[in-house]
Amino acid sequence: MRRVYRKPFSAWSKKIQNQLWKLNFGEHDGQMYRQIEYEPDLDTFVMIESNEVLGWAMVTEGGWAMFYVRDKYRREGVATRLAKRIKRQHKKLRVDGWDAGSCKFFESTGLSRHQEIYG
């Protein structure tokens, strides 16, 4: 069963933290990596099924929301469920699309690129 869990990044078990690191921090140069290094306690939302991380999102203290979904789980509603959960918890969010796919996703969930969104 797929479930979304919420915790500060530093509160996740080492096993889950390692999965998150490996997903998109391989080269340690991405925005999510830099954000975790700067704010280790920031709010994270992780979708897990059978002890595997399918995707995750974080919200910075400044209200920026960032998402990552494993390639094999894209187009299965993972990011949409993460976005819905985040919108319930955070009334003010900002997003920035980095490619055509992410821009389309943000638009489909009511989040607009480069603008503040109020829930």
LUMLUMLUM-366369 format. One record per atom (N, C-alpha, C): x, y, z; residue in one letter; atom name. Coordinates in nm, 3 decimals. Last residue first. Example, Ala and Ser with C-alpha at 12.3 -4.5 7.8 and 13.67 -1.06 7.14 Angstrom:
# residues 2
+---------+---------+---------+-----+------+
:       u :       v :       w : res : atom :
+---------+---------+---------+-----+------+
:   1.285 :  -0.225 :   0.708 :   S :    N :
:   1.367 :  -0.106 :   0.714 :   S :   CA :
:   1.290 :   0.003 :   0.787 :   S :    C :
:   1.319 :  -0.569 :   0.780 :   A :    N :
:   1.230 :  -0.450 :   0.780 :   A :   CA :
:   1.320 :  -0.330 :   0.780 :   A :    C :
+---------+---------+---------+-----+------+
//
This chain:
# residues 119
+---------+---------+---------+-----+------+
:       u :       v :       w : res : atom :
+---------+---------+---------+-----+------+
:  -0.293 :   2.833 :  -0.054 :   G :    N :
:  -0.390 :   2.723 :  -0.048 :   G :   CA :
:  -0.516 :   2.760 :   0.022 :   G :    C :
:  -0.124 :   3.030 :  -0.284 :   Y :    N :
:  -0.188 :   3.031 :  -0.154 :   Y :   CA :
:  -0.298 :   2.926 :  -0.153 :   Y :    C :
:   0.181 :   3.052 :  -0.437 :   I :    N :
:   0.051 :   2.987 :  -0.440 :   I :   CA :
:  -0.003 :   2.989 :  -0.297 :   I :    C :
:   0.391 :   3.266 :  -0.623 :   E :    N :
:   0.348 :   3.216 :  -0.493 :   E :   CA :
:   0.207 :   3.162 :  -0.504 :   E :    C :
:   0.568 :   3.155 :  -0.913 :   Q :    N :
:   0.474 :   3.242 :  -0.845 :   Q :   CA :
:   0.431 :   3.180 :  -0.713 :   Q :    C :
:   0.715 :   2.985 :  -1.082 :   H :    N :
:   0.767 :   3.117 :  -1.046 :   H :   CA :
:   0.662 :   3.208 :  -0.982 :   H :    C :
:   0.437 :   2.797 :  -1.196 :   R :    N :
:   0.581 :   2.820 :  -1.195 :   R :   CA :
:   0.615 :   2.965 :  -1.165 :   R :    C :
:   0.161 :   2.710 :  -0.996 :   S :    N :
:   0.216 :   2.780 :  -1.112 :   S :   CA :
:   0.363 :   2.811 :  -1.092 :   S :    C :
:  -0.043 :   2.446 :  -0.918 :   L :    N :
:   0.077 :   2.519 :  -0.877 :   L :   CA :
:   0.138 :   2.583 :  -1.002 :   L :    C :
:  -0.242 :   2.281 :  -0.998 :   G :    N :
:  -0.280 :   2.414 :  -0.953 :   G :   CA :
:  -0.163 :   2.495 :  -0.901 :   G :    C :
:  -0.160 :   2.051 :  -1.109 :   T :    N :
:  -0.197 :   2.044 :  -0.967 :   T :   CA :
:  -0.235 :   2.181 :  -0.911 :   T :    C :
:  -0.093 :   2.123 :  -1.366 :   S :    N :
:  -0.202 :   2.026 :  -1.347 :   S :   CA :
:  -0.247 :   2.017 :  -1.202 :   S :    C :
:   0.128 :   2.292 :  -1.323 :   E :    N :
:   0.004 :   2.349 :  -1.375 :   E :   CA :
:  -0.114 :   2.255 :  -1.349 :   E :    C :
:   0.316 :   2.102 :  -1.241 :   F :    N :
:   0.274 :   2.208 :  -1.150 :   F :   CA :
:   0.143 :   2.271 :  -1.195 :   F :    C :
:   0.335 :   1.943 :  -1.481 :   F :    N :
:   0.288 :   1.886 :  -1.354 :   F :   CA :
:   0.237 :   1.996 :  -1.261 :   F :    C :
:   0.443 :   2.130 :  -1.659 :   K :    N :
:   0.312 :   2.072 :  -1.687 :   K :   CA :
:   0.252 :   2.012 :  -1.559 :   K :    C :
:   0.691 :   2.170 :  -1.533 :   C :    N :
:   0.598 :   2.283 :  -1.552 :   C :   CA :
:   0.456 :   2.232 :  -1.576 :   C :    C :
:   0.802 :   1.916 :  -1.555 :   S :    N :
:   0.771 :   1.969 :  -1.422 :   S :   CA :
:   0.675 :   2.087 :  -1.432 :   S :    C :
:   0.825 :   1.894 :  -1.838 :   G :    N :
:   0.746 :   1.799 :  -1.760 :   G :   CA :
:   0.707 :   1.853 :  -1.624 :   G :    C :
:   1.002 :   2.102 :  -1.911 :   A :    N :
:   0.863 :   2.103 :  -1.959 :   A :   CA :
:   0.773 :   2.011 :  -1.877 :   A :    C :
:   1.185 :   2.198 :  -1.611 :   D :    N :
:   1.176 :   2.145 :  -1.747 :   D :   CA :
:   1.029 :   2.140 :  -1.786 :   D :    C :
:   1.157 :   2.322 :  -1.374 :   W :    N :
:   1.292 :   2.322 :  -1.430 :   W :   CA :
:   1.297 :   2.260 :  -1.569 :   W :    C :
:   0.935 :   2.536 :  -1.199 :   G :    N :
:   0.953 :   2.426 :  -1.294 :   G :   CA :
:   1.090 :   2.436 :  -1.359 :   G :    C :
:   0.905 :   2.614 :  -0.874 :   D :    N :
:   0.977 :   2.658 :  -0.994 :   D :   CA :
:   0.997 :   2.536 :  -1.082 :   D :    C :
:   0.684 :   2.737 :  -0.618 :   V :    N :
:   0.744 :   2.630 :  -0.698 :   V :   CA :
:   0.815 :   2.692 :  -0.818 :   V :    C :
:   0.574 :   2.804 :  -0.291 :   R :    N :
:   0.632 :   2.856 :  -0.414 :   R :   CA :
:   0.698 :   2.740 :  -0.487 :   R :    C :
:   0.292 :   2.830 :  -0.070 :   L :    N :
:   0.398 :   2.755 :  -0.136 :   L :   CA :
:   0.449 :   2.831 :  -0.257 :   L :    C :
:   0.106 :   2.838 :   0.214 :   K :    N :
:   0.173 :   2.924 :   0.120 :   K :   CA :
:   0.293 :   2.848 :   0.062 :   K :    C :
:   0.010 :   2.640 :   0.375 :   K :    N :
:  -0.088 :   2.728 :   0.310 :   K :   CA :
:  -0.025 :   2.820 :   0.207 :   K :    C :
:   0.082 :   2.309 :   0.419 :   H :    N :
:   0.143 :   2.441 :   0.396 :   H :   CA :
:   0.047 :   2.528 :   0.316 :   H :    C :
:  -0.079 :   2.083 :   0.439 :   Q :    N :
:   0.006 :   2.121 :   0.552 :   Q :   CA :
:   0.061 :   2.263 :   0.540 :   Q :    C :
:  -0.211 :   2.053 :   0.198 :   R :    N :
:  -0.289 :   2.048 :   0.322 :   R :   CA :
:  -0.210 :   2.102 :   0.440 :   R :    C :
:   0.000 :   2.057 :   0.019 :   K :    N :
:  -0.094 :   2.170 :   0.017 :   K :   CA :
:  -0.184 :   2.171 :   0.140 :   K :    C :
:   0.114 :   1.807 :   0.072 :   I :    N :
:   0.187 :   1.930 :   0.105 :   I :   CA :
:   0.092 :   2.049 :   0.112 :   I :    C :
:  -0.084 :   1.638 :  -0.034 :   R :    N :
:  -0.050 :   1.633 :   0.109 :   R :   CA :
:   0.021 :   1.761 :   0.152 :   R :    C :
:  -0.075 :   1.711 :  -0.305 :   K :    N :
:  -0.198 :   1.727 :  -0.228 :   K :   CA :
:  -0.170 :   1.728 :  -0.079 :   K :    C :
:   0.191 :   1.637 :  -0.368 :   A :    N :
:   0.148 :   1.776 :  -0.378 :   A :   CA :
:   0.021 :   1.801 :  -0.297 :   A :    C :
:   0.180 :   1.357 :  -0.336 :   L :    N :
:   0.271 :   1.437 :  -0.253 :   L :   CA :
:   0.225 :   1.583 :  -0.251 :   L :    C :
:  -0.003 :   1.298 :  -0.540 :   R :    N :
:  -0.037 :   1.270 :  -0.400 :   R :   CA :
:   0.052 :   1.347 :  -0.304 :   R :    C :
:   0.153 :   1.382 :  -0.759 :   T :    N :
:   0.023 :   1.443 :  -0.734 :   T :   CA :
:  -0.021 :   1.420 :  -0.589 :   T :    C :
:   0.369 :   1.209 :  -0.749 :   A :    N :
:   0.391 :   1.352 :  -0.723 :   A :   CA :
:   0.260 :   1.424 :  -0.694 :   A :    C :
:   0.224 :   0.966 :  -0.810 :   V :    N :
:   0.306 :   0.982 :  -0.689 :   V :   CA :
:   0.323 :   1.130 :  -0.654 :   V :    C :
:   0.087 :   0.905 :  -1.043 :   G :    N :
:   0.019 :   0.983 :  -0.939 :   G :   CA :
:   0.099 :   1.007 :  -0.813 :   G :    C :
:   0.234 :   0.789 :  -1.238 :   E :    N :
:   0.147 :   0.700 :  -1.160 :   E :   CA :
:   0.079 :   0.774 :  -1.044 :   E :    C :
:   0.430 :   0.926 :  -1.367 :   R :    N :
:   0.302 :   0.915 :  -1.437 :   R :   CA :
:   0.208 :   0.815 :  -1.368 :   R :    C :
:   0.701 :   0.738 :  -1.229 :   R :    N :
:   0.647 :   0.862 :  -1.286 :   R :   CA :
:   0.521 :   0.830 :  -1.366 :   R :    C :
:   0.829 :   0.516 :  -1.142 :   Y :    N :
:   0.699 :   0.547 :  -1.081 :   Y :   CA :
:   0.638 :   0.677 :  -1.134 :   Y :    C :
:   1.077 :   0.499 :  -1.262 :   K :    N :
:   0.982 :   0.390 :  -1.288 :   K :   CA :
:   0.843 :   0.414 :  -1.227 :   K :    C :
:   1.210 :   0.733 :  -1.163 :   D :    N :
:   1.168 :   0.722 :  -1.303 :   D :   CA :
:   1.060 :   0.616 :  -1.323 :   D :    C :
:   1.099 :   0.859 :  -0.850 :   R :    N :
:   1.178 :   0.761 :  -0.925 :   R :   CA :
:   1.122 :   0.747 :  -1.066 :   R :    C :
:   1.057 :   1.206 :  -0.810 :   V :    N :
:   0.991 :   1.075 :  -0.818 :   V :   CA :
:   1.083 :   0.983 :  -0.899 :   V :    C :
:   1.074 :   1.499 :  -0.621 :   Y :    N :
:   1.150 :   1.401 :  -0.698 :   Y :   CA :
:   1.074 :   1.268 :  -0.692 :   Y :    C :
:   1.022 :   1.853 :  -0.567 :   F :    N :
:   0.975 :   1.716 :  -0.581 :   F :   CA :
:   1.076 :   1.629 :  -0.654 :   F :    C :
:   0.988 :   2.133 :  -0.353 :   M :    N :
:   1.067 :   2.062 :  -0.454 :   M :   CA :
:   1.028 :   1.915 :  -0.450 :   M :    C :
:   0.867 :   2.450 :  -0.263 :   A :    N :
:   0.840 :   2.306 :  -0.268 :   A :   CA :
:   0.921 :   2.246 :  -0.382 :   A :    C :
:   0.947 :   2.714 :  -0.052 :   W :    N :
:   0.972 :   2.652 :  -0.183 :   W :   CA :
:   0.947 :   2.503 :  -0.172 :   W :    C :
:   0.925 :   2.838 :   0.195 :   G :    N :
:   0.803 :   2.796 :   0.128 :   G :   CA :
:   0.823 :   2.738 :  -0.012 :   G :    C :
:   1.147 :   2.891 :   0.345 :   G :    N :
:   1.096 :   3.000 :   0.262 :   G :   CA :
:   0.972 :   2.963 :   0.182 :   G :    C :
:   1.208 :   2.644 :   0.447 :   E :    N :
:   1.154 :   2.745 :   0.539 :   E :   CA :
:   1.096 :   2.863 :   0.464 :   E :    C :
:   1.097 :   2.411 :   0.191 :   T :    N :
:   1.197 :   2.488 :   0.264 :   T :   CA :
:   1.129 :   2.586 :   0.359 :   T :    C :
:   0.978 :   2.095 :   0.158 :   V :    N :
:   0.935 :   2.234 :   0.162 :   V :   CA :
:   1.035 :   2.309 :   0.249 :   V :    C :
:   1.011 :   1.813 :  -0.058 :   M :    N :
:   1.051 :   1.891 :   0.058 :   M :   CA :
:   0.995 :   2.031 :   0.045 :   M :    C :
:   0.922 :   1.481 :  -0.153 :   A :    N :
:   0.919 :   1.625 :  -0.173 :   A :   CA :
:   0.964 :   1.692 :  -0.044 :   A :    C :
:   0.958 :   1.171 :  -0.330 :   W :    N :
:   0.956 :   1.254 :  -0.211 :   W :   CA :
:   0.956 :   1.400 :  -0.250 :   W :    C :
:   0.892 :   0.827 :  -0.419 :   G :    N :
:   0.916 :   0.967 :  -0.449 :   G :   CA :
:   0.911 :   1.048 :  -0.321 :   G :    C :
:   0.921 :   0.572 :  -0.327 :   L :    N :
:   0.876 :   0.592 :  -0.465 :   L :   CA :
:   0.905 :   0.734 :  -0.511 :   L :    C :
:   1.120 :   0.379 :  -0.127 :   V :    N :
:   1.080 :   0.517 :  -0.152 :   V :   CA :
:   1.044 :   0.530 :  -0.299 :   V :    C :
:   1.013 :   0.072 :   0.006 :   E :    N :
:   1.085 :   0.141 :  -0.102 :   E :   CA :
:   1.030 :   0.282 :  -0.116 :   E :    C :
:   0.859 :  -0.074 :   0.184 :   N :    N :
:   0.991 :  -0.027 :   0.228 :   N :   CA :
:   1.075 :   0.037 :   0.118 :   N :    C :
:   0.611 :  -0.092 :   0.041 :   S :    N :
:   0.695 :  -0.209 :   0.068 :   S :   CA :
:   0.840 :  -0.171 :   0.098 :   S :    C :
:   0.625 :   0.240 :  -0.043 :   E :    N :
:   0.549 :   0.118 :  -0.064 :   E :   CA :
:   0.646 :   0.001 :  -0.045 :   E :    C :
:   0.606 :   0.585 :   0.034 :   I :    N :
:   0.673 :   0.456 :   0.052 :   I :   CA :
:   0.573 :   0.344 :   0.022 :   I :    C :
:   0.672 :   0.918 :  -0.014 :   M :    N :
:   0.579 :   0.810 :  -0.045 :   M :   CA :
:   0.657 :   0.679 :  -0.045 :   M :    C :
:   0.739 :   1.179 :   0.208 :   V :    N :
:   0.794 :   1.064 :   0.137 :   V :   CA :
:   0.684 :   0.962 :   0.112 :   V :    C :
:   0.820 :   1.504 :   0.274 :   F :    N :
:   0.707 :   1.416 :   0.251 :   F :   CA :
:   0.757 :   1.302 :   0.163 :   F :    C :
:   0.979 :   1.721 :   0.506 :   T :    N :
:   0.984 :   1.630 :   0.393 :   T :   CA :
:   0.863 :   1.538 :   0.393 :   T :    C :
:   1.094 :   2.027 :   0.623 :   D :    N :
:   0.977 :   1.940 :   0.613 :   D :   CA :
:   0.988 :   1.854 :   0.488 :   D :    C :
:   1.433 :   2.042 :   0.750 :   L :    N :
:   1.320 :   2.092 :   0.673 :   L :   CA :
:   1.215 :   1.984 :   0.654 :   L :    C :
:   1.661 :   1.998 :   0.894 :   D :    N :
:   1.533 :   1.969 :   0.959 :   D :   CA :
:   1.413 :   2.014 :   0.876 :   D :    C :
:   1.883 :   2.083 :   0.748 :   P :    N :
:   1.862 :   1.939 :   0.768 :   P :   CA :
:   1.728 :   1.903 :   0.833 :   P :    C :
:   1.950 :   2.314 :   0.548 :   E :    N :
:   1.837 :   2.300 :   0.640 :   E :   CA :
:   1.807 :   2.151 :   0.666 :   E :    C :
:   2.185 :   2.275 :   0.397 :   Y :    N :
:   2.161 :   2.403 :   0.464 :   Y :   CA :
:   2.054 :   2.392 :   0.573 :   Y :    C :
:   2.159 :   2.016 :   0.302 :   E :    N :
:   2.283 :   2.053 :   0.370 :   E :   CA :
:   2.263 :   2.181 :   0.452 :   E :    C :
:   1.913 :   2.042 :   0.175 :   I :    N :
:   1.925 :   1.953 :   0.292 :   I :   CA :
:   2.052 :   1.987 :   0.371 :   I :    C :
:   1.989 :   2.216 :  -0.034 :   Q :    N :
:   1.889 :   2.258 :   0.063 :   Q :   CA :
:   1.897 :   2.174 :   0.189 :   Q :    C :
:   2.168 :   2.064 :  -0.182 :   R :    N :
:   2.215 :   2.187 :  -0.117 :   R :   CA :
:   2.117 :   2.233 :  -0.009 :   R :    C :
:   1.990 :   1.862 :  -0.272 :   Y :    N :
:   2.106 :   1.830 :  -0.188 :   Y :   CA :
:   2.154 :   1.953 :  -0.111 :   Y :    C :
:   1.817 :   2.011 :  -0.430 :   M :    N :
:   1.764 :   1.943 :  -0.312 :   M :   CA :
:   1.879 :   1.906 :  -0.217 :   M :    C :
:   1.992 :   2.101 :  -0.635 :   Q :    N :
:   1.929 :   2.197 :  -0.544 :   Q :   CA :
:   1.877 :   2.129 :  -0.417 :   Q :    C :
:   2.289 :   1.895 :  -0.678 :   G :    N :
:   2.153 :   1.939 :  -0.707 :   G :   CA :
:   2.099 :   2.033 :  -0.600 :   G :    C :
:   2.530 :   1.781 :  -0.626 :   D :    N :
:   2.533 :   1.917 :  -0.678 :   D :   CA :
:   2.393 :   1.971 :  -0.709 :   D :    C :
:   2.586 :   1.513 :  -0.570 :   H :    N :
:   2.592 :   1.614 :  -0.463 :   H :   CA :
:   2.602 :   1.756 :  -0.518 :   H :    C :
:   2.540 :   1.312 :  -0.743 :   E :    N :
:   2.658 :   1.395 :  -0.769 :   E :   CA :
:   2.675 :   1.506 :  -0.665 :   E :    C :
:   2.311 :   1.188 :  -0.624 :   G :    N :
:   2.429 :   1.113 :  -0.665 :   G :   CA :
:   2.554 :   1.197 :  -0.682 :   G :    C :
:   2.070 :   1.267 :  -0.529 :   F :    N :
:   2.186 :   1.339 :  -0.480 :   F :   CA :
:   2.316 :   1.276 :  -0.526 :   F :    C :
:   1.842 :   1.125 :  -0.587 :   N :    N :
:   1.875 :   1.240 :  -0.671 :   N :   CA :
:   1.994 :   1.321 :  -0.622 :   N :    C :
:   1.857 :   0.870 :  -0.452 :   L :    N :
:   1.762 :   0.901 :  -0.558 :   L :   CA :
:   1.807 :   1.015 :  -0.648 :   L :    C :
:   2.039 :   0.868 :  -0.243 :   K :    N :
:   2.074 :   0.799 :  -0.367 :   K :   CA :
:   1.981 :   0.834 :  -0.483 :   K :    C :
:   1.899 :   1.011 :  -0.045 :   W :    N :
:   2.027 :   1.061 :  -0.096 :   W :   CA :
:   2.058 :   1.000 :  -0.232 :   W :    C :
:   1.684 :   0.837 :  -0.001 :   L :    N :
:   1.660 :   0.972 :  -0.052 :   L :   CA :
:   1.787 :   1.030 :  -0.113 :   L :    C :
:   1.817 :   0.614 :   0.101 :   Q :    N :
:   1.739 :   0.602 :  -0.022 :   Q :   CA :
:   1.715 :   0.739 :  -0.084 :   Q :    C :
:   1.926 :   0.730 :   0.334 :   N :    N :
:   2.016 :   0.681 :   0.229 :   N :   CA :
:   1.942 :   0.663 :   0.096 :   N :    C :
:   1.690 :   0.783 :   0.478 :   Q :    N :
:   1.777 :   0.894 :   0.434 :   Q :   CA :
:   1.869 :   0.850 :   0.322 :   Q :    C :
:   1.609 :   0.518 :   0.524 :   I :    N :
:   1.529 :   0.605 :   0.436 :   I :   CA :
:   1.613 :   0.723 :   0.388 :   I :    C :
:   1.823 :   0.435 :   0.691 :   K :    N :
:   1.788 :   0.359 :   0.572 :   K :   CA :
:   1.708 :   0.445 :   0.474 :   K :    C :
:   1.814 :   0.614 :   0.904 :   K :    N :
:   1.930 :   0.619 :   0.813 :   K :   CA :
:   1.899 :   0.544 :   0.683 :   K :    C :
:   1.483 :   0.751 :   0.936 :   S :    N :
:   1.585 :   0.650 :   0.966 :   S :   CA :
:   1.699 :   0.664 :   0.866 :   S :    C :
:   1.417 :   1.102 :   0.972 :   W :    N :
:   1.402 :   0.975 :   0.901 :   W :   CA :
:   1.512 :   0.879 :   0.944 :   W :    C :
:   1.485 :   1.341 :   1.088 :   A :    N :
:   1.413 :   1.244 :   1.171 :   A :   CA :
:   1.392 :   1.110 :   1.101 :   A :    C :
:   1.594 :   1.513 :   0.900 :   S :    N :
:   1.685 :   1.454 :   0.998 :   S :   CA :
:   1.619 :   1.348 :   1.086 :   S :    C :
:   1.362 :   1.605 :   0.764 :   F :    N :
:   1.458 :   1.515 :   0.699 :   F :   CA :
:   1.544 :   1.442 :   0.802 :   F :    C :
:   1.059 :   1.582 :   0.953 :   P :    N :
:   1.180 :   1.658 :   0.917 :   P :   CA :
:   1.281 :   1.560 :   0.858 :   P :    C :
:   0.791 :   1.405 :   0.785 :   K :    N :
:   0.885 :   1.421 :   0.896 :   K :   CA :
:   0.990 :   1.524 :   0.854 :   K :    C :
:   0.519 :   1.221 :   0.662 :   R :    N :
:   0.578 :   1.354 :   0.679 :   R :   CA :
:   0.668 :   1.356 :   0.802 :   R :    C :
:   0.425 :   0.988 :   0.409 :   Y :    N :
:   0.463 :   1.018 :   0.546 :   Y :   CA :
:   0.531 :   1.154 :   0.550 :   Y :    C :
:   0.194 :   0.826 :   0.214 :   V :    N :
:   0.278 :   0.944 :   0.224 :   V :   CA :
:   0.300 :   0.974 :   0.371 :   V :    C :
:   0.180 :   0.494 :   0.082 :   R :    N :
:   0.143 :   0.593 :   0.183 :   R :   CA :
:   0.242 :   0.708 :   0.179 :   R :    C :
:   0.060 :   0.214 :  -0.088 :   R :    N :
:   0.137 :   0.338 :  -0.097 :   R :   CA :
:   0.086 :   0.439 :   0.004 :   R :    C :
:   0.084 :  -0.118 :   0.000 :   M :    N :
:   0.000 :   0.000 :   0.000 :   M :   CA :
:   0.089 :   0.124 :   0.000 :   M :    C :
+---------+---------+---------+-----+------+
//
